[in-house]
Amino acid sequence: MEAPYKMELKFFGEQNWFHGLLSRTAACSRLLDDGSFLVANDVNEPEKFFIFVKWNGKCHEVEIKYNFLTGKYSLGSVEFIDVADLVSYYKDNQLPVLDDLGAVLFVPVPPSPISHIKSTLNGALLGEFKNADYVIPTENRANSRSADNLSLDMEYLSLPECTASSPVRCKLQRQQIRYLPMNDKPPKYQNKNPNMSLGHLNTVSCESKSFSRSTLSLPTCSRFDASPKDSTFQYLVNMCQGFINYDLGLTFLNFIDVAKPLDEEAFDAVSRVVLSAGVDTVAGCLGNETASILALNWLSEAGTSNSLPTDGYSLLLWPAANGFRRDLYNRDRFLSLFVTASIVTLKNGDLKAALLALWVNVIKKLIAYHKDHYTANTIASGILAVQIMNQSLLWEKAFPCDGNPDVINKIKSSLLEHRVQESKLLEATSNCLSKVDQCVPNIAPLVEELYRLQPPDVAAGGLPPSSLMQKLTLAKSIYRRRVCGGGGGSGVLWVKQKWPELQSIQVPDELQSIFRIENILLLLLGPIDISQNDVLESCYGKLSEILTLFVDT
């Protein structure tokens, strides 16, 4: 039992997340923000390694398993020769260390100064180590940071060191933005009937007194009904919403946080739309990671009388308004909740099985064709919800020829075996995040969404003209471009690098427009505080300005 422990200790002196022997209480007390983590040995069983990570405001302990036959460590199916490689793999690839929780390692919490740790490790090897609760001094924290890990440490995003005159732009990694904590999450709702609710999700809440009437259209100007009818209340009492209601389409109204129930009829209709769209279309929209995910045209069956939205942008926004927080700033978390709800809320067994099979096939398509392991992992997290995993009959119906464990294990293996480090995209920004609870939005979806709300430009189908869509696609390419020179802060814009290629296929006027779009995007990539109405109004003012610049001249 001691062999792997002693062999590992000599490598940990330089790791900024290893704390040696530590009690659970002491370990959790050092984790301040969601995504912060550390690795420690158990006081009672010093040969064991544990990852302590804070997620959704709680401290979680994950044991790193050691296989004595292979001499390797693992958290699941993928094994590593040492703990350092395992931690690096899960952190760099942003894979959850807990499938049922979705916890991702972001910010390593440094221990005592390195020299002290080295002596501590030596003491541990001699059997003289005694547990102590070390606190790293502020000056050592500052010195331990580097330009490379500044963007990864959410604790220091509140103290950016970039200025307008700085020759080096701050770098943000889109992956880090994806999982920033949400604002104003309602308290967890403890439902007495967990099999009929989404109560297992940390972000799910239910306020029965705030149930609103079922709304099957977006946008709407009607105020919420705080006194629901008895029939609606009884019908929806067990299905609760995920996030506080927050509708960007209703910016002209006063913002009122209202807990709203999941609408079973709405999810039934949306599920049928997703099934009608098919695996290729859904995977393509998700893989492109633009507002096209919202643009699957509604497929109404002839002769049906349903009040579906008239535009194509509400595929995901519509159920969001009927249950989940409409959130373009935290797409992955919402998508995971949406996948879970789209299956759990359905009552038709055949429809549930068909939808489960579709989401599994979408995952396979995202991995094999689109190489989008982040979105695939997000959908997998939604499928791994206990209400879905525990339904053996559902899995048997969805995959009559496949064993349930085999299907999900293959998905996990495909996600874990792929290293996404090579495809990391750095994004340049002209401003720094000033708070942990601020996110950089995806500009293209917001522009499209704003355009959708501008009368009378919206046609019956709700889709912008092709000229604007082309520019938005180009804007998305610019937004996700690789910054020349990696993290060196080169001032060369992507368009300038592509000038010879673009010159052969574009006319000068269009090139000028492209330059303008890129500069606008760089200026707009500042912080957006989604909890402050005045900041949102400012954001919309900027986006309105952008629309005039996207118009052909």
C-alpha positions, -999 to +999 in steps of 0.1 A: +000+000+000+028+024+007+048+019-025+028+041-048+025+068-021+062+070-016+069+069-053+045+097-060+056+121-032+089+131-049+070+145-079+046+167-059+070+194-047+064+214-079+026+209-081+006+239-072-024+218-061-009+192-038-013+197+000+001+165+015-017+151+045-048+170+052-081+165+069-114+169+050-124+199+071-091+216+065-092+208+027-127+222+023-119+254+042-092+262+016-116+261-014-132+295-018-148+295-053-166+271-076-140+252-097-112+256-071-096+223-062-067+207-044-052+172-040-044+157-006-037+125+012-061+112+038-049+116+074-061+082+084-051+064+051-020+084+039-015+060+009-048+073-007-051+104-028-083+125-029-094+154-051-113+181-032-133+204-055-158+231-048-189+230-071-222+248-068-211+261-034-203+227-019-171+209-012-169+174-028-143+147-022-133+123-050-110+094-043-083+087-069-083+049-073-050+030-076-049-003-096-023-026-080-024-048-111-015-021-136+002+003-112-019+032-125-044+057-111-079+065-124-112+081-117-130+058-141-120+039-172-089+059-182-058+051-162-027+072-157+008+064-146+008+091-119-016+114-101-001+145-117-009+133-152-045+124-141-051+159-126-036+176-156-057+155-180-090+163-163-082+199-158-069+207-193-097+188-210-123+201-186-139+167-180-160+163-149-144+144-121-179+134-109-203+123-136-234+128-114-222+163-104-204+177-134-177+192-113-148+205-134-113+214-121-104+250-129-085+269-102-057+250-083-055+262-047-018+265-039-004+251-006+023+265+016+054+279-001+072+253-023+102+250+000+080+243+030+061+216+010+094+199+000+104+197+036+069+185+045+071+157+019+105+146+032+090+145+066+062+124+053+086+099+038+103+095+072+070+090+089+073+123+108+046+142+091+018+157+113-012+173+098-011+212+099-035+237+083-012+259+063-023+292+048-004+306+019+006+343+024-009+369+001+025+378-013+033+342-021+000+338-039+008+367-061+043+355-069+030+320-077+010+333-106+023+337-141+010+352-173+001+317-185-023+308-156-037+343-150-068+336-171-073+302-155-074+315-119-109+329-113-097+343-079-075+368-097-099+377-125-112+403-101-079+420-101-068+423-137-035+439-145-043+449-180-046+485-191-057+502-222-021+510-230-008+476-222+010+460-252-002+425-242-039+418-243-055+397-217-062+362-229-094+343-222-101+307-229-136+300-240-136+268-221-130+286-188-159+310-195-183+281-201-185+271-164-184+304-146-208+303-117-244+315-122-258+345-105-287+345-081-294+308-081-325+299-061-322+276-032-324+239-038-359+224-037-363+192-018-391+174-036-408+145-017-411+126-050-377+127-066-387+103-094-411+128-107-389+159-105-355+173-114-348+178-077-314+160-080-299+189-098-283+214-076-297+243-095-333+232-095-359+250-073-396+252-070-417+280-055-453+268-058-467+302-048-449+318-078-462+294-104-472+313-135-497+303-162-484+282-191-470+305-218-465+291-252-451+320-271-421+343-271-417+371-267-447+380-245-457+413-229-481+398-204-472+399-167-469+368-147-498+354-128-489+349-092-522+332-084-523+302-108-555+283-115-559+251-095-558+229-125-525+244-137-511+242-102-520+205-098-508+196-133-473+212-128-468+209-091-440+183-093-421+198-122-400+228-112-378+252-131-340+253-132-331+289-129-347+322-120-366+336-150-345+359-170-357+367-205-335+389-228-365+393-250-383+412-223-358+440-217-384+466-221-402+453-190-391+455-154-370+426-145-388+404-120-373+372-108-401+346-109-399+309-104-418+292-132-428+256-136-416+233-163-443+230-189-448+194-198-468+202-229-441+225-241-414+200-236-435+174-254-438+197-284-401+206-284-391+170-281-411+161-312-394+190-330-360+178-321-369+143-332-382+156-365-351+176-371-330+144-368-295+136-355-275+153-382-293+186-380-293+187-342-256+177-340-247+202-367-264+231-349-248+222-316-214+216-332-214+250-350-219+266-316-237+297-330-273+309-328-281+283-354-288+260-324-319+282-320-328+283-357-342+249-363-375+256-380-406+245-362-422+215-377-459+216-371-479+187-382-508+194-405-541+197-388-527+203-353-537+233-333-508+242-312-496+277-303-459+272-312-437+303-317-439+318-351-401+322-354-373+296-356-351+310-329-371+296-299-362+259-301-343+262-269-354+296-258-390+287-257-388+259-231-364+281-213-391+307-208-414+279-197-391+266-171-354+271-174-335+303-171-329+316-206-292+319-206-269+325-235-240+331-211-239+296-197-249+275-227-234+242-215-252+241-181-285+250-197-281+224-225-273+197-199-305+206-180-325+208-211-314+173-222-324+159-189-357+177-188-366+168-224-366+131-214-378+132-178-408+153-185-422+131-212-450+107-204-450+087-237-426+058-233-419+054-270-412+091-273-389+090-243-369+061-258-367+077-292-354+109-277-329+091-255-316+073-286-314+106-305-293+123-279-269+094-276-265+094-314-260+132-313-231+126-289-216+100-313-220+124-342-204+153-323-174+132-314-169+115-347-178+142-372-177+176-355-149+168-331-169+188-305-161+169-273-172+197-250-208+198-262-208+159-263-197+159-227-224+184-218-252+162-234-237+131-217-239+149-184-276+154-190-281+118-199-263+106-168-289+122-145-301+096-120-337+097-132-325+086-167-298+062-157-320+043-133-347+036-160-335+002-173-366-003-193-361+030-210-326+020-221-337-014-232-364+002-254-340+028-268-312+003-275-328-032-278-296-048-291-272-030-268-266-034-231-273-003-211-239-002-194-221-008-227-237+022-244-229+047-217-195+033-211-186+036-247-197+072-246-176+079-215-146+062-230-149+083-262-150+115-242-122+106-219-098+092-245-098+124-266-073+151-257-086+185-267-055+204-257-044+207-293-076+224-303-077+251-276-086+285-290-073+317-274-095+347-277-082+383-275-102+408-255-098+446-251-109+444-215-106+422-185-132+405-164-137+426-133-157+401-113-159+363-111-197+365-117-192+382-151-191+364-184-181+372-219-211+365-241-210+349-275-216+380-297-231+363-327-261+347-309-268+380-291-267+400-323-291+375-340-313+376-310-314+414-310-321+414-347-350+391-341-367+416-318-364+445-343-397+452-361-405+454-389-374+436-401-385+402-389-403+383-416-429+357-410-403+331-406-382+352-383-349+345-400-325+374-408-316+379-445-288+357-459-265+387-462-267+393-424-264+356-417-232+354-438-217+383-418-226+367-385-210+334-396-179+354-405-181+372-372-182+339-354-151+327-373-133+359-363-145+355-327-131+320-325-099+327-345-065+316-333-044+344-320-011+345-339+018+335-317-002+317-291-002+336-259+023+362-270-002+389-275+005+396-311-015+426-324-020+410-358-056+405-366-070+373-381-084+392-411-050+408-419-034+374-418-060+361-442-059+391-465-043+374-496-069+346-494-098+369-488-088+393-516-093+366-541-128+358-531-141+391-516-146+426-530-127+455-513-159+469-498-168+437-481-132+434-468-136+468-452-168+457-436-150+426-422-123+448-407-149+469-390-167+438-376-135+425-361-126+457-344-162+460-330-160+425-316-127+432-299-142+463-283-174+445-273-157+416-256-158+434-222-175+422-191-213+418-190-228+416-155-259+396-160-273+406-126-275+443-133-302+457-154-284+489-163-254+469-176-278+448-198-293+480-212-257+492-220-250+459-237-281+462-258-272+498-267-239+485-281-255+457-300-280+481-316-250+501-328-235+469-342-265+462-363-261+494-382-225+484-391-235+450-403-257+465-430-243+464-465-230+498-476 
